[in-house]
Amino acid sequence: MTPNAFFAGNPRDWPVYQTALPDAFARAGISVNLLAETDDPASVDYIIYAPSSAIQDFTPFTRLKAVLNLWAGVEGMRMNQTLKVPLTRMVETGMTAGMAEWVLGHVMRHHLGMDAHILGQDGAWRNEMTPPLAKQRVVGLLGLGALGSACGDLLNKVGFQVKGWSRRAKSLPGIECLSGEDGLESLLRSAEILILLVPLTGETENVLNAARLAMLPRGAVIINPGRGPLIDDTALLAALDSGQIGHATLDVFRVEPLPVDHAFWAHPHVTVTPHIASATRAQSASDTIAENIRRGEAGEPYLYLVDRLAGY
């Protein structure tokens, strides 16, 4: 029987996925009934899902085999007690490449001290500092999942000294991999530029608190394209005011859109970007979805299956 896949993502994205998904199903060699709406939840085999969807109760979907998330983050779903079937997170080449490119761009901005010249068009001839080479700069990554690993690989190819931390020990070419509390402290004490890409869990919320911000080299730069609650906002503002942190480039926040009166907007050492570091690309994401439906129908393990206890 041909499986039914219900698209429960953002309605504005449907016109793109309406074409991209059937094309991906054809490439995967599978036949799927793609639904944009349904009045018979009990007939749905797969839900292609965004956590912002109006569907929060999965109980009516009695034939459901899996929920295929369109986002990399799953923190809003993992505690949903009505979700009894496998949940997958989105890993796809477009999202990964976009994140790595965004991170590289902002690392290079701070590494080369571009702000002094881009923002300093006042007639002053500032040539007292020659930018260092990448090999002279330590860049740290909190998180070595698919996105963190891709960022680390690109930064390593440019020549940076790349160090990365993950909860579980890893080994990745060109990256000094650390784990555990001692490894985290070692990373923080050496990272002149720190990138946050760990998933948001109970253990990682406020992972950058006042004590850990104080471990960073004075004047270090923080780049956060991961999740807003990874940083204690009050502690970060204090560290910026004291000069302990030189600059923070923030793409994600506890409340989005970031309220217009939030202190980050006006702080001279904060750059706010509106959650644009990367996004799911429909064409490549559709291939991930198609492959997981193929696997589900063949009785094979799903790709990127979420460990709901761990949170990712």
Buried (B, 14 or more C-beta within 10 A) or exposed (E): EEBBBBBBBEEEBBEBBEEBBBEBBEEBEBEBBBBEEBEEBEBBBBBBBBBEBEBEEBEEBEBBBBBBBBBBBBBEBBEBEEBEBBBBBBBBBBBBBBBBBBBBEBBBBBBBBEEEEEEEEEEEEEEEEEEEEBEEBBBBBBBBBBBBBBBBBBBBEBEBBBBBBBBEEBEBEEBBBBBEEEBBBBBBEBBBBBBBBBBBBEEBBEBBBBEBBBBBBEEBBBBBBBBBBBBBBEBBBBBBEEEBBBBBBBBBBBEEEBEEEBEBEEBEBBBBBEBEBBBBBBBBBBBBBBBBBBBBBEEEEBBBEBEBEEBB
